[in-house]
Amino acid sequence: MKTRAVLGIDIGGTTTTFGFTDQQGNIFEERIIPTYAEQHITQYLPRLYKAIDEMYEKYKEEIEWVGIGIGAPNANYLRGTIENPPNLKWGGIIPLAQIFEEKYQKPTVITNDANAAAIGEMLYGAARGMKNFILLTLGTGLGSGIVVNGEVVYGHTGFAGEMGHIIVNEEGRVCGDGRRGCLEAYVSVTGIKRTVAKLLADYNHIGALSKVSFEELTGEMICQAALQGDKIALEAFEYTGKILGTKLADAVLFTSPEAIILFGGLARAKDFILQPTLRYMEQRMFGPFKGTVKLMLSELQDKNAAVLGASALIWKELEKKK
């Protein structure tokens, strides 16, 4: 008997990751192709189709392919579209779910990568058994997936849950969206790099990080410096945790989550980001909510999270139709 399987696709500005998974989250195989963000979608799709077809040919005797889940930037679940993605030169509104359904004759669901990660966490990770939680993806930017009563919150437009663009300082840093003071300009790998650069300028500190250019600086370098007790690195995590904890205390007021889960590059710093964030979150929490929210790290961090999240998206949709 063939195993029911879905295709999970994660489209990023640099690479596209895809693979077939079963309902238990076992991945038959994962492959990666370059996205080439500067290419138009009409150049991108034939390359992706070819790679998918090659993989399916390998497993077609083993699997019953039942659906496709796609995580992508600026993806709208309600419309099945990608809409003016800033890091892809596709332009306009692309009906990607419809395109894949017509190509492969399989039900297809699309959402942004943070929402897909939240569903993946709910099915396979730290949020198993939870119905109310928030997941933050702390990478180059800050994405968020908000789950209430077991369902991702999409809102009226399909774009709800963009916590990265909450304003923390209206006269603050310019964000990638052109506005000033967005949360992701402070709380992300890019954000903590900017914080380190400012602290180095303010203190004229000579240490491990002062010898690295901004372009070469990575989140891993900052974490390693913190492990070695570097003053600038430790203060950067403290400052980042203060801003994040304060805004999470605000977020708790709206959904009263059981947990807030951190995922992505900045979350790899573990206690360096967890401890100050939890401390400031509790300090600034409205009284009735104090002590009610767990702050956790993703359990998918070192797994094939991109494919699992996209796959979980379509598995959840298929379950609804039973």
C-alpha positions as CSV (number, residue, x, y, z in Angstrom):
1,M,0.0,0.0,0.0
2,K,1.3,3.5,-0.9
3,T,1.9,6.0,1.8
4,R,-0.2,9.2,1.7
5,A,2.3,12.1,1.2
6,V,2.2,15.8,0.5
7,L,4.7,18.2,-1.1
8,G,6.0,21.0,1.1
9,I,7.6,23.9,-0.6
10,D,9.4,26.8,1.1
11,I,10.2,29.7,-1.2
12,G,12.9,32.1,0.0
13,G,14.7,35.0,-1.6
14,T,17.9,32.9,-1.9
15,T,16.8,29.3,-2.0
16,T,13.7,27.2,-2.5
17,T,13.4,24.0,-0.4
18,F,10.9,21.2,-1.1
19,G,10.2,17.6,-0.2
20,F,7.6,15.0,0.2
21,T,6.4,14.1,3.8
22,D,4.0,11.7,5.4
23,Q,1.5,12.7,8.0
24,Q,3.8,11.9,10.9
25,G,6.3,14.5,9.6
26,N,8.8,11.9,8.1
27,I,10.5,13.5,5.1
28,F,11.2,11.1,2.2
29,E,13.8,13.5,0.8
30,E,14.5,17.3,0.8
31,R,16.0,19.2,-2.1
32,I,17.1,22.8,-2.6
33,I,17.3,24.9,-5.7
34,P,18.4,28.5,-6.0
35,T,15.5,30.9,-6.3
36,Y,17.3,33.6,-8.2
37,A,15.2,36.3,-6.8
38,E,16.0,38.6,-9.7
39,Q,14.4,36.3,-12.2
40,H,10.7,36.6,-13.2
41,I,8.4,33.9,-12.0
42,T,8.0,32.6,-15.6
43,Q,11.7,31.7,-15.5
44,Y,11.5,30.4,-11.9
45,L,8.6,28.0,-12.2
46,P,9.9,25.7,-15.0
47,R,13.1,25.1,-13.0
48,L,11.0,24.3,-9.9
49,Y,8.7,22.0,-11.8
50,K,11.6,20.1,-13.3
51,A,13.1,19.5,-9.8
52,I,9.8,18.4,-8.3
53,D,9.1,16.1,-11.2
54,E,12.5,14.4,-10.8
55,M,11.8,13.9,-7.1
56,Y,8.3,12.5,-7.7
57,E,9.6,10.1,-10.3
58,K,11.9,8.6,-7.6
59,Y,9.1,8.0,-5.1
60,K,5.9,7.6,-7.2
61,E,5.8,3.8,-6.5
62,E,5.9,4.5,-2.8
63,I,3.6,7.5,-2.2
64,E,0.1,8.6,-2.9
65,W,0.6,12.4,-3.6
66,V,-2.4,14.1,-2.0
67,G,-1.6,17.8,-1.8
68,I,0.8,20.7,-1.9
69,G,1.6,23.3,0.9
70,I,3.6,26.4,0.1
71,G,5.3,28.8,2.5
72,A,6.4,32.1,0.8
73,P,7.0,35.8,1.5
74,N,3.9,38.0,1.3
75,A,1.7,35.0,0.7
76,N,-2.0,35.4,1.3
77,Y,-3.8,32.3,2.6
78,L,-7.3,33.6,1.9
79,R,-6.5,34.5,-1.7
80,G,-3.9,31.8,-2.5
81,T,-1.6,34.5,-3.8
82,I,1.8,36.0,-3.4
83,E,1.4,39.8,-3.4
84,N,4.3,42.1,-4.2
85,P,7.0,40.2,-2.4
86,P,9.8,42.6,-1.5
87,N,12.6,40.1,-1.9
88,L,11.4,38.5,-5.2
89,K,11.3,40.4,-8.5
90,W,8.0,38.8,-9.5
91,G,5.9,42.0,-9.3
92,G,2.2,42.3,-8.7
93,I,-0.1,39.6,-7.4
94,I,0.7,36.0,-8.4
95,P,-2.1,33.4,-8.0
96,L,0.4,30.7,-7.0
97,A,-2.0,28.2,-5.4
98,Q,-4.1,28.2,-8.6
99,I,-1.0,27.8,-10.8
100,F,0.1,24.7,-8.9
101,E,-3.4,23.2,-8.7
102,E,-3.6,23.5,-12.5
103,K,-0.2,22.1,-13.0
104,Y,-0.4,19.1,-10.7
105,Q,-4.2,18.7,-10.1
106,K,-3.6,18.6,-6.4
107,P,-5.2,20.7,-3.7
108,T,-2.8,23.5,-2.9
109,V,-2.6,25.9,0.1
110,I,-0.2,28.9,0.5
111,T,0.7,31.1,3.4
112,N,3.6,33.1,4.7
113,D,6.6,31.3,6.1
114,A,5.9,32.3,9.7
115,N,2.4,31.0,9.6
116,A,3.6,27.8,8.0
117,A,6.2,27.4,10.8
118,A,3.5,27.9,13.4
119,I,1.4,25.1,12.0
120,G,4.5,22.9,11.7
121,E,5.2,23.6,15.4
122,M,1.7,22.7,16.3
123,L,1.8,19.4,14.5
124,Y,5.4,18.3,15.0
125,G,7.1,20.6,17.5
126,A,7.0,22.5,20.8
127,A,3.3,23.5,20.3
128,R,1.9,20.0,20.1
129,G,-1.4,19.9,22.0
130,M,-1.6,23.7,22.2
131,K,-4.5,25.7,20.8
132,N,-3.3,29.2,21.7
133,F,0.3,30.3,21.1
134,I,2.5,32.8,19.1
135,L,5.5,31.8,17.1
136,L,8.2,34.3,16.2
137,T,10.7,33.7,13.4
138,L,13.8,35.7,14.3
139,G,15.9,35.6,11.1
140,T,17.0,38.4,8.7
141,G,13.6,40.0,9.7
142,L,10.9,39.1,12.2
143,G,7.9,37.1,11.2
144,S,5.1,35.8,13.4
145,G,2.3,33.2,13.3
146,I,-0.5,33.7,15.8
147,V,-2.7,30.7,16.7
148,V,-6.0,31.1,18.5
149,N,-8.3,28.2,19.3
150,G,-6.2,26.0,17.1
151,E,-6.4,28.2,14.0
152,V,-3.9,30.6,12.5
153,V,-5.2,34.2,12.6
154,Y,-5.4,35.6,9.1
155,G,-7.8,38.5,9.7
156,H,-9.9,40.3,7.2
157,T,-7.2,40.8,4.6
158,G,-5.3,37.5,5.0
159,F,-2.2,39.4,6.2
160,A,-2.9,39.5,10.0
161,G,-0.1,38.8,12.4
162,E,2.8,41.0,11.2
163,M,4.3,41.6,14.6
164,G,7.6,42.5,13.0
165,H,6.1,45.8,11.9
166,I,4.7,46.9,15.3
167,I,6.2,50.4,16.0
168,V,8.5,50.4,19.0
169,N,10.0,53.9,18.4
170,E,8.4,56.2,15.9
171,E,11.7,58.2,15.6
172,G,13.8,55.1,15.5
173,R,15.6,53.0,12.9
174,V,14.4,52.9,9.3
175,C,12.9,49.4,8.6
176,G,13.0,47.5,5.3
177,D,9.4,48.6,4.8
178,G,10.5,52.3,4.8
179,R,8.8,53.2,8.1
180,R,10.7,54.1,11.3
181,G,11.0,52.1,14.5
182,C,9.6,48.7,13.5
183,L,10.2,45.8,15.9
184,E,12.2,43.8,13.3
185,A,14.6,46.7,12.9
186,Y,15.7,45.9,16.5
187,V,14.7,42.2,17.1
188,S,16.2,40.1,14.3
189,V,19.6,39.0,13.2
190,T,19.9,42.3,11.2
191,G,18.5,44.2,14.2
192,I,21.1,42.9,16.7
193,K,23.9,43.6,14.2
194,R,22.7,47.2,14.1
195,T,22.6,47.3,17.9
196,V,26.2,46.0,18.1
197,A,27.4,48.6,15.6
198,K,25.8,51.4,17.6
199,L,27.2,50.1,20.9
200,L,30.6,49.8,19.4
201,A,30.4,53.5,18.3
202,D,29.0,54.6,21.7
203,Y,31.6,52.9,23.8
204,N,34.6,52.8,21.5
205,H,35.1,49.3,22.9
206,I,38.0,47.1,21.7
207,G,37.0,43.5,21.6
208,A,36.2,40.5,19.4
209,L,33.3,42.3,17.6
210,S,35.2,45.6,17.0
211,K,37.5,43.8,14.5
212,V,34.6,42.6,12.3
213,S,33.0,44.7,9.6
214,F,29.2,45.1,9.6
215,E,28.9,43.1,6.4
216,E,30.9,40.2,7.8
217,L,29.2,40.2,11.2
218,T,26.8,37.3,11.9
219,G,24.4,36.4,14.7
220,E,26.7,33.4,15.4
221,M,29.6,35.7,16.0
222,I,27.6,37.8,18.4
223,C,26.5,34.7,20.3
224,Q,30.1,33.4,20.5
225,A,31.3,36.7,21.8
226,A,28.6,36.6,24.5
227,L,29.7,33.2,25.5
228,Q,33.2,34.6,26.0
229,G,31.7,37.4,28.2
230,D,32.1,40.2,25.7
231,K,30.6,43.4,27.1
232,I,29.1,44.6,23.8
233,A,27.6,41.3,22.9
234,L,26.0,40.8,26.3
235,E,24.6,44.4,26.3
236,A,23.2,43.8,22.7
237,F,21.3,40.8,23.9
238,E,20.0,42.6,26.9
239,Y,18.8,45.5,24.8
240,T,17.2,43.2,22.3
241,G,15.5,41.2,25.0
242,K,14.1,44.4,26.6
243,I,12.5,45.5,23.4
244,L,11.1,42.1,22.5
245,G,9.9,41.3,26.1
246,T,8.1,44.7,26.2
247,K,6.2,44.0,23.0
248,L,5.4,40.5,23.9
249,A,3.8,41.7,27.1
250,D,1.6,43.8,24.8
251,A,0.8,40.9,22.5
252,V,-0.3,38.7,25.4
253,L,-3.1,41.2,26.1
254,F,-4.8,40.4,22.8
255,T,-4.7,36.6,22.6
256,S,-3.6,35.3,26.1
257,P,-1.4,32.6,24.6
258,E,-0.3,29.5,26.4
259,A,3.2,30.0,25.0
260,I,5.4,32.2,22.9
261,I,7.9,30.2,20.8
262,L,11.1,31.6,19.3
263,F,12.4,30.2,16.0
264,G,15.2,31.2,13.7
265,G,18.8,32.4,13.7
266,L,18.5,34.8,16.7
267,A,16.7,32.0,18.7
268,R,19.9,29.9,18.4
269,A,21.4,32.2,21.1
270,K,19.1,30.4,23.5
271,D,19.4,31.8,27.1
272,F,21.1,35.0,25.9
273,I,17.9,36.0,24.2
274,L,15.4,34.0,26.3
275,Q,16.4,35.3,29.8
276,P,16.2,39.0,29.2
277,T,13.1,38.6,27.0
278,L,11.3,36.7,29.7
279,R,12.4,39.1,32.5
280,Y,11.2,42.2,30.7
281,M,8.0,40.5,29.5
282,E,7.1,39.6,33.1
283,Q,8.1,43.0,34.4
284,R,5.8,44.8,31.9
285,M,3.0,42.2,31.9
286,F,-0.5,43.3,32.9
287,G,-1.2,41.8,36.3
288,P,-3.8,39.0,35.5
289,F,-1.4,37.6,32.8
290,K,1.8,37.4,34.9
291,G,3.2,33.9,35.1
292,T,0.7,32.5,32.6
293,V,2.8,32.4,29.4
294,K,5.7,30.1,28.7
295,L,8.6,31.4,26.6
296,M,10.1,28.5,24.6
297,L,12.5,27.6,21.8
298,S,11.2,25.9,18.7
299,E,11.6,22.1,18.6
300,L,11.9,22.3,14.8
301,Q,15.0,24.5,14.9
302,D,17.5,21.8,13.8
303,K,15.1,19.8,11.7
304,N,13.8,20.3,8.2
305,A,11.6,23.1,9.5
306,A,10.8,24.8,6.2
307,V,9.5,21.6,4.5
308,L,7.7,20.5,7.7
309,G,6.0,23.8,8.1
310,A,4.8,23.9,4.5
311,S,3.7,20.3,4.6
312,A,1.8,20.8,7.9
313,L,-0.1,23.6,6.2
314,I,-1.7,21.3,3.6
315,W,-2.1,18.3,6.1
316,K,-4.2,20.6,8.3
317,E,-6.3,21.7,5.4
318,L,-6.9,18.2,4.3
319,E,-8.0,17.2,7.8
320,K,-10.6,20.0,7.7
321,K,-12.2,18.4,4.7
322,K,-12.6,15.0,6.2
